[in-house]
Amino acid sequence: MPLYSTGSTQAWYSPKQALCIALTFAIVDLLVNIFGLAWNGKFFTFDNLQHWFDFSHYTFTNNPIDFLAVAILRICILLGGAAGVYCNPKGGAEACATLSNFTFALVLVIVAFSPIKLLAFYEHEDLKFAVGDWILMIWCILAALFVQAIWVSVFARVREVIFVGRQRLFSNEDEQYFSELQRKESEVADQKRETFVMLFRLLGYMAKEWPFYSVAFIFLFFYSLSRVFVPYFTGQVVGAVFGADASYEHLFNYARIDRRIRGDLFGSFVKQEIGFFDANKTGEICSRINADCQTMSNTLALYMNVFCRNMTMLVGSLIFMFLLSWRLTVVTFTAVPIIFLISKVFGVYYDQIAEESQNSVAKANDVAEEVLSAIRTVKSFACERFESLRFLSYLNVTLSIGARKATAHVGFLLTTEFLQMGILTMVLFYGGHLVIQGKIDSGLLVSFMLYQFQLGENLRELGEVWNGLMQAVGASRKVFELIDRQPEGLSFTVEPGQIVALVGPSGGGKSSCIALLEHFYEPESGEVLLDGVPVRDYDHKFLHTKVSLVGQEPVLYARSVRENIAYGSKATYEEVQRASKHANAHGFITEAQEGYETDVGEKGGQMSGGQKQRIAIARALVREPVVLLLDEATSALDSESEHLVQEAIQRNLRGRTVLLIAHRLSTVENADKIVVISGGRVVQEGVHKALIAEDGLYKQLVQRQMLGGELSEDFTTPKHAHGGRTPRARSARRVPRSTSPSQQSTVQSFLGSSMASSYL
């Protein structure tokens, strides 16, 4: 019985087991062939066996002893492999795995021997087939397949073992190699399964458009059926009628598949968390939507059209060929296994190279998008030539892959053309022999050869269909991976009356949490609950009277200060004043000539950044909100304005449920709970002291703030890098990294005094 690796369902064999399997099969192979040779006539006798060994009367057309010679060839191949893995288990197994395609080619030649021998026997019209003849021909095919199975499934999976008591273990030298090989084989097996999964999934897009494809296939069937009669010079009018409709349906269905694939991919993109777009560049994403989807839909629609047309013509041609001459048809079929092997080899290569091609195009598109979106920066640093050369280097990679692809295609065409000429030569040779023998007439041979040309073309195009589908599979891998990708979940709880701070790198998803709570967006999955009720179930006006937001860039309207503070509410003048005092805004408002009736100008242009922010805080407080949301409310302020706004915020936090995106250590330290978000996920959660004690992202952020004043680019990205928005003013002083403990204490005290502008 085979050895099994722990945790694996794949069998591994010892050298002795492999040798025993080979010897057993060799004995069975010999016995079956001897049995077939002996059963020649009505009965099984050893006299028959002796008769076939009389080579004085041997001819290829009447002596089945050749099957025994082929059996000896099979046994030699098998015993040679067994000896190799027995003498050198590791090296022999590797050699067997490497030579598997070569042995497969030999097996196909052996398989082709049976129909050739069948034709040879039928050279004698008076010859009657015995049971033994059929046994020999059928066993010749089955035995060849068994040899390939043993070679791949046994010899290539031989490992040396040692014995410890009754337990068999892999040798110490082989253990590491075994683990690595097991991993590689698992990857190869997964890739093979994935190839067919991707192929059937691609075909699933056609199934969704079955009404349209049904119409197309009807036209295509009649068009292809009419082509079957071309050797008799009929049906060309029918072909002209149905060919145009088939082409129209093909183009229309291509557009429908393309729309469906692009729609599925884009729908998956918009569901992803913010961290996904930080990790994947815009140019690459656009390339997946454009180039990859186009390759998939175009290739699928085109080659399914070619497949259906050629299959219809192939089946029709085979029927006519069998009716004309079954002998010549058998000759033609001897090359089918070789065509299968060639298509298999080229198909695997096309699958690999197609994926490489799509990835290289995606990288080139990403470079182009990056440069064009930042063209001002490129020109300001005179980097036009540098960026052009960088883009050209990616194009050169794409070009080299395209050259390999073209070489493979030419190789496939040359191989199939050579094979087609070989089949034609065989048909001419054997057909001429039959004409000379008077078994067929010359007109029938000409008709058969016309069908032979058509069949060869059909087989060649079917081979191209397989290669084309493998190209589509290669392009679809990344697309389906992105379609299937699920957004990473995020979950945390804010208790009533709690102050919860959201901290983390820019782009991690903090502002998205605020937007979801405000019900600016509908979550694709999961729920955002307020008092246990989904926010979508609340009345819109009621929700926004109980939940107030102070954002990064407050929007003021070209109205008076009082109207801006009371915006959307029925607040009295006294309530507006009280909210202004809480927001540290009452002082500068009353100093203005018109006080609360002062016009703030378009978009608050008459006010400074700090004044606009304090008015926005007053506007939030005047509603007496139950939940207060603060989205980096001091991010764009100078130090003095920031101090006043921060003081106003601290004064109004207690007694409310507050969710704030914090960029100040002092605010974070005072929060009841800190939620650290990175890449769209909650990576840490707890109070300041507990998080500092952990060796996590929060501790890194705090250390960077204490030592450097600002976070590095690894954690934050200035806003002016995204869409040209107003950059944040950063007024924090940089503290040298080589600070003494006393200096670090001073830095920490400085940060705690609400005068720093470092980011968490």
N, C-alpha and C positions, 0 to 999 in steps of 0.2 A: 504494500500500500504506500502511497506517496507521503512524504513529510509535509507538515503544514506549519507555516510560520505563525507565531503568536499574533492574534488579532488580524489575521489575513485569511481569506477564503481561497487563495491561489495555492496550488500544490507545487511543492518542490521535491525533486527526486535525488536520491543518492546515485553515485556512479554504478553501483551494483544493480540497483533497480532499473536504470536505463539500459544496461547491458542485457538484463533478463527480458525486458520488454522487447528489445530488438531481436534477440534470439528466438523468443516465442513467436513473434510475427514472421520471422524468416522461415521457421518450421511450418507454420500455417500456410504461408505463401507457397512453399514447395509442395505441400500436401494437396492443396487445392488445384495447382497446375497439373500435378501427376494424376489426380482424380479426373480432371477434365480431359487429359490426353487418353486415359484408359477407357473413358466412357465414350467411345467413338463407334457408334452403331446402336443397335438395340440394347446391348448389354454392356456391363462393366467387366472388362477382361484385361489381364496384364499382357496378353498377346497383342492387343491394340497398342499398348505402350511401347512394346518392342518394335512394332511395325514402324512407328514414327521415327525411331532412332536409326532406321536404315536410310542413310543419307545418299545412297546411290540413286534413289528415285526422288530426291528432294526437289521441290519447286515451291516458290513463295506463294503460289496461288492455290496449292492443295495440301500443304503440310502445316499443321498448327504448332509444330515444335518451336516456332519463333516465340510463342507466348512464354515458353519455359526460359528461353534466352533473355527475354525482357524481365522475367521474374528474377533471374540471377543478377541482372543489372540493378534491379530494385534492392535486392538483398545486399549487394556490394555497397551501394550508397548507404544503406541503413547500418550495416556493420562497421563501415568506415567512420560514420558519425559516432557510433557507440564506443568504438575503440578510442576515439579522440577524447571524449568526455570521461572515459574510464581512466586513461593515463594522466590527463590534466583536466580535472573537473572545471576549474575556473576559466582557464584559457580555452578549453574545448567548447564550453557553453557559449562563451563570447563569439567564438568562430562560427558556431552553428547559428547563432542569432544573426550574424553578419551575412552568412551564406544562405539565409532563408529564401531570399528572392531568387537566387540562382537555382536552388533545389526546386522551387516552385516552377521555374521555367522547364526544368527537366521533367517534372511531373506532368506538365501540360503536353510535352512531346510524347510521353508514354501514353497519356490519355488518347492522343490523336492516333496512336498505333492501332487501336481497336477498329475504328471505322475504315482505316486503310486496309486492314486485313479482311474486313467484311467485303469491301469492293474486290479485293483479290480473289476471294472465294467465289464471288459471283461471276468471275470470268468463265467459269464452267457452268453452262446452263443446266447440265444434267446432275450437278452436284446437289446432294441432299444434306442439309444441316443436321448434325447430331446434337444431343443434349450437351455433350462435352464441349462442343464448339461454342455454344451460347454461354456456358459456364466460364470458359476461358476469356471470352471477349468482355463479359460483364465484370468478371473478377479483375481483369487487367485495369479497368477504369477505377474500380473501388480500391484496389490495392495501392494504386498510385496516390490516391487521396489520403489513404491511411499513412503512407510513408511521409507525406508532407505534414500531417497532423502530429505524428510521433516526433518528427524533426523539430517542429516549432514548440509543441506543448511539453515534450519530455527532454530532449537533448539540450534545448536552450535554457532549461530550468533545472539543470543539475548542479548540486552543491555538495561539497565534501562534508562529511559528518564524522563525529567521534562518538564513542559510546561511553556513558557513565552509568554503570549498573544496567538497568533496563531502559534508561532514558537516552534517546538519541539527541545530540546537540550539534549545532554547527561548529566547525573548528574556529578557534580564536582568530586566526588570520583571515578567515572568510566572513566573520560576523559583520565587520564594518562595511565590507564590500557588498554583502547581502542586503544590508539595510539600504544602502545607496541605490542598488539595483532595483530593490523592491519599490523604492520611491519613484524611480524613473519609469518602471513598468506601470505603476499605478497612474502616473501622469499620462503615459501613452494611451493606456486603456481609457482613461477619462476623456482624452482628446478624441479618440475614435468614437466613443459614445456621443460626445458633444457634437461631432461633425454631423451625425445622422439626426440628432435632436434639432440642431440648427436647420438642417435641410428640411425636415418635416415641419418645423415652425415657419420657415419661409413659404412652404407650400400651403400652410394654413392661411396665409394672406390671400392666396388664390381662392381657397374654399369660401372665404367671406364674400367674395365677389362671384359666387357660382352662377347666378342668373346670366351675367354678362359673358362669362367664360363658356357657359353651355351653348350660347348662340355662336360664339367664336369657334368652338370645337365642331359644331355641326358644319359650318362653312368649310372649316379646315379639313374635316373628314372627307367631304365630297371633292374638295380640291385635290387632296392626296390620293383618293381612290381613283380619280381620273388619271393621275400620273402613272398609276400602275399599268395602264393600257398603252402607255407611250411606246413600248417596244413594238406594239402592233399598229402604231401610228393612228391611234384613236383617242378620243377624250380631250383633245387639245382645246376645243371650243368650250367644253365644260370647265376645264381648268381656268380659262380666261374669265369665265363668268364668276366662279366662286373665289378666285384668288384675290380679287380686289376687296370683297367683303371681309375675307379672312384678315387681310392686312389692316383694314379699318378697325376691326374689332380688337386686333392686337394692340394698336396704338392707344385706343381708348382704355383698354384694360390696364395697360402699362401706367397710364396717368392715374387711374383709380388706386392701384397698388402703391404707387409713389406717394399719393396723398395720404393713404392710410398709415404707411410706415412712418412718414415724417410727422404725422399727427400724433402717433403713439410716442415717438421719441421726444417731441417737444412737450407733450403732456407730462412725460416723466421728468423733464428738466425743470419745469416750473414748480414741481412738487418738492424738489430737493431743498435741503437746508442751506443756509448761507455758507457754511464751511465747505460744501461741495464746490461752490464757485470760486472759493479761495484756492482750493487745491487743483482745479482744472481751469486752464486758460480759455479765454473767450474764443480765440481763433480756432482752437482744437474743437471746442463745442460746436461752433458754426460749421466746421469741416465735417463733423459727424452728421449734422442735419443735412448738409448739402451733398458732399461727395460720396459719403458712405451710403446714404439712403438712395441716391441716384444709381449707384453701382448695383445695389441689391435689387431695386425694382426693375431697372432696365434689363439686367442679366436674367432675372427670374422670368419676366414676361417673354423676353426674346427666346430663351432656350427651352421654355415649356412649349412655345410655338413650334420650334424646330423639332423638339422631341415628339410631339403628337404627330406632326406631319411625317417624319421619317419612320416612326413606328407603324403608322398606317400603311405607308408604302412598303416597308420591310415585310410586314405580314402578308400583304398582297403578293409581293414578289416571290416570297417563299412558297406560297400556295401554287403559283404558276410554275415555279421551278420544279417542285415535286411532281406536278402533273406532267411536265415535259420530260424530266429524267431524275429519278431519285438517286441514281448513282452519282451524277455530277453534283447534285445537291449535297450529298455526303462529303464529297471532296471539298466543297466550299466550306462546310462546317468544321473541317479539321483546323481551320485558322481562327475560329471564333475564340477558343481559349487564349490564344496569343494576343488577340485584340483586347480581350478583357485584361490581361496582364499589363499591356502597354497603357491602357486607359487608367488602370489603378495607380501605376507608378507616376504618370504625369498628373493625375488628379491630386494625389497627396502633395506633390510639389507645387501645384497651382494654389492649393489651399494655403500653404505656408507663405508663398510669395505675395498672394493677394492681401493677406493681413499686413505684411511688411509694407506694401505699397500704400495702403490706406493710412497707416500710421505715419509714414513719411510725408504724405500730402497734408495730414492734419498738422504736423509740426511746421511745415512750410507756411501754411495758412495762418498759424498762430504767430509766427514771426512777422508776416505781412500786417496782420491786424494790430500787433503791438507797436510796430514802427509808425504806421499811418495814424493811429490814435494819439501818438506822442510826437507828431512831426515837428512841432515847434521846438521841442527839446532837442530832437535830432539835428535840426538846422542850427540851433543856437550853439551847439558844440561841434559843428562842422563834421558830423559823423555820417554824412550821406553815403560816402564810398564804403565805409566800414559796414553799415547796415546792408548795403547792396551786396557786398561780398558775403555777408552772413546769410542773407536770403538765398544767394546763388549756391552756397555750400549745401543748403537743405535741398535745393532743386537738383543738385548733382547727385545726391543720395537717391532721390526719386528717379532720376534718369538711369542710374546704375541698376536699380531694381527693375525699371522698365526694360532695360537691355536684357537682363536675365529672363524676364518674362517673355520677351520676343524670341530669344534663343530657344527657350523651352517650347514655344509654340511652333517655331520652325522645325525643331527636332521631332515634335509630335507629327506634324504634317509629312515630313520626309519618311518617318517610320511607317506611318499608315499607308502612304503612297507606295513605298517599297513592298509592304505586305500585300497591298491590293494587286500590284503587278505579279507578285509571287503566286497569289491565288489564281489570277488569270492565266498564268503560264501552266499551272497544274491542270486547270480546266481544259485549256487548249490541248495539252499533251494527252490527257486521259480521254477527252472528247474526241480527238482525232483517232485515237486507238479504237474507240467504240464505233466511229463511222467506218473505219477500215474493216472492223469485224462485222459490220452490217447490223449492229444492234440499235443504232439510231441513224437518222438521215442528216444530211448536212444542213438542211433548212432548220431542223429542230435545234441543232448545235448553235446556229447563228442567233435564233430567238433566245436560247438559254444564255448566250453570252451577253446579249443586250440586257437581260435581267441581271446578269452577273455584274455588269457595270453599275446598274442602278442599285443593286444590293450593296456593292462596295462603297458607293457614295453614301448610302443610308448608314452603314456601319461606321464610316469615318465621321459623319456628322453626329451620330449618337455618342461617339467617343468625345467629340468636342462639347457636346451637351454636358457630359459628366465633368469635364474640366471646367466648363463655364459655371456649373452649379457649385463646384468647389471654390471657384473664385468668389461667388456670391456668399458662400458660407464664411470664407475668410473675412470678407468685408462686414458680415453681419455679426461676428462675434462681439465686437466692441459695442455695436448698436444694441443688441439684445441685452448685453451686460448693463448698459445704461438704462434701457427700458425697464429691466427687472429690478434695478437698484431701488431700495426702499430708503426714504429719508430717515436719518438717525433720530431716534426719539429723544424728547426732552421733557422732564417732569420735575416739578418742585411745588411746594406748598407755602403760602403766606397766610399765617394765622391773623385773625382780627386784632388790630392794634399793634401789630409787629412792624418794625422797620427792617426791610430786607434789601440788601445791596447786591446788585448784579455786577460782577467784575470779570475781567478777562480781556484777551487780545481783541483789537478792533476786527470787526467782521465775524465775530464768533456767534452772533445771534442775539445779543442783548436787546438791541432796539426792536428786533422782530418780536420779542416777548411782549414789549410794550404795545406794539402795533396790534398783536393778537388780542391782548386784553382790552384794547380800545375798540375791538371788532372792526378794524380797518381791513382785515383779511379774514377769510373763512379757512380754518385749518383743513387740510386734505384728509387727515385722520386724527383721532383722539379728540379731546374736549378741553376747552378753556372754561373753567367753572368759577363763578362768583357766588359765594354763599351756597355752594352745591348746585347751582343752576347754570346751565350753559349760557354764555354771554349772548348767543344768538337768540335766546328766548326772551331776553329783556327788550322792552320798548326802547327804541333808539334814543329818544329824547330823555327818558328816565335814566338810562344808563349813563349818559354824558352829563347829567346833573349830579350824579353821585360819584363819578370818576372824572378827575381833572388831570390834565397833562400840561407839564411845562417842558417844552422840547429844547433841542440844542439851538435852534434858530427861531426865536419867537416871531410871529407875524402880527404886525399892527396895521390898522386900517387908517386911512386918511380922515380921521375924525378926532374928536377931543379925547383927552386922557380919560375923562370920566366915562365916555361912551365905550372906549376900548376896554376899560376894566369891567364895566357892567355888561359887556357884550354877551348876548344870548341869555341874559337873566333879567329879572325885574328888581335888581338891587336898588335901594334908596341911596341918596347922597351920603348919608351917615354910614351905611354899610360899605360904600366904596372907600370912604375915608379910613374906616377901621381896617379894611383889607390892605390899604396902601401903607398904613403904619406898620402892620405886621410884616409887610414886604420891604420895609426900609425905603419906601418910595415917596412917602408923604413930604419929606424934607425938600427934595429937588422939585417936586410938583408945585408946592406952595411958593417956592422961590421964583417960579416963572411968572411973567407979567399977568397972564390970564389964569393962572392956577390950574384947576381941574378942567377948565374949558380950553386949555392950550391945544392947538392942533398939532398932532404928532408928525404930520406930513405923510407923503406917499410911502407905504411900507415902513413907517416909523423913521423916515429919513432925518427928521429934526431931532432925534434922540440918539444918545450914545448907546453903545452895546450894552453897558451895564444898566442904563436907564430902561431900555426896552425889556431887558430880562426881568427887572424888578416889577415893571408894569405887568408882564406876563404872569409872574408869581401872584401878584394882587388879583389878577383876573381869575386865577385858579382858586384862590382862597375865598373870594367873595361868594362863591357858590356853596361854601361850607361842605366841601367834598368828604365823602366817607373814605374814599381811596384816592391818594395823591400819587401821581406818577411823575418822576423827575428823570428826564433823559439827558444826562450830562448838561445840566442847566447852566453851568459856568464855563463851558468849554471854550468860548470865543471872547473872553473878557480879559482886560488887563488886571494887574494885581489888586489895585485899589477897588475897582468895581467888583472883582471876584470876592473880595473880603466882605463887602456890603451884602452881596447876594447870598453868600454862604451863611452869613450871620442871620439873614432873613429865613433861609431854609431851616437852619438849626432851631430857630425860635418856633417854627410851626410844625416840626415833625411829630413831637410827642402828642399822644391822644388820637393819632390818625393811623390808618393802615397805609404804609408808605412802601412803594416799590421804586427804588432809585438805581440808576446806572451811575456808579460812583467812579470818580477819577481822583479822589482825595483820600489820603490815608486816614485823616482825622474823622471823616464821615464814615468810612468803612469800619473803623475801630468801634464806633458808637452804635453800629447797627446790631439789631437783635440776632440777625442771621446773615451770613454771607454765602452767596451762590456763585461759584466760579464756573463760567461758561467758556468753552473753547471748541471751535469746529462744529457748532450746533448741538453740543452735548454738555450736560452737567458733569464736570470732572471732579469737583469738590463741593462740599456743603458743610457749614458749621459756623462757629463764632471765631473771632479773630485769633484768640489765643490758641485754640485747638488747631486751626489751619496753619498758623505759624509753626507749630510743633511738628506738623507733617512735612515731609520732603516732597512738596508738590508744586503745582504751577503758581498758587497764591504766594507761597514763600518766595519763589523766584521773582515775582512781580514786585513784592514789597522790598526785597533786597536791591533790585534795580532802581527802585524809586529812592531809597535811602542813600544809595551810593552815587547815582547818576542824575537824579532830578527828573529824567525822562526815560521812557522805555525805549529800547532799541527797535530798529525796523523789523526785527523778527517778530515783534508782538504788536506793533501799531503801524498804521499806514496813514500819512497825512491825507486829509480829505481832498486837497487839491489834486490828488492823483486819481480821483474818481469823478469824472464828469465835470471837472472845472468848478466845483463848488468852492465856497469861500473857505480858505484854510483857517485852521484854528490858531489863534495867537498863543504862543507858548512863551511865557515870561519867566519861567523857572530858571534860576541860576544853576549852572552846572557846578557840581562839587567834585574836585579831583578824586579819582579812585583810590589814590594812596593816602587815605585819611587815617588819622590816628583814632583810637577808641574814643577819646574825648571829643574829637571833631565829629565822629559819627553820632555821638550823643547830641551834639549841637545841631547836626543836620536833622535828626529825628525830632528834636524840639522845635526846630524851624518849621518842619512839615506839620507838626501838630498845632501850630499857631494859625493855621488856615491862611497861609501866605504863599503856598507853593502851588504849582500848576502841573504837577506830574500826573501821569495817567496810570490807573489800574484798569 
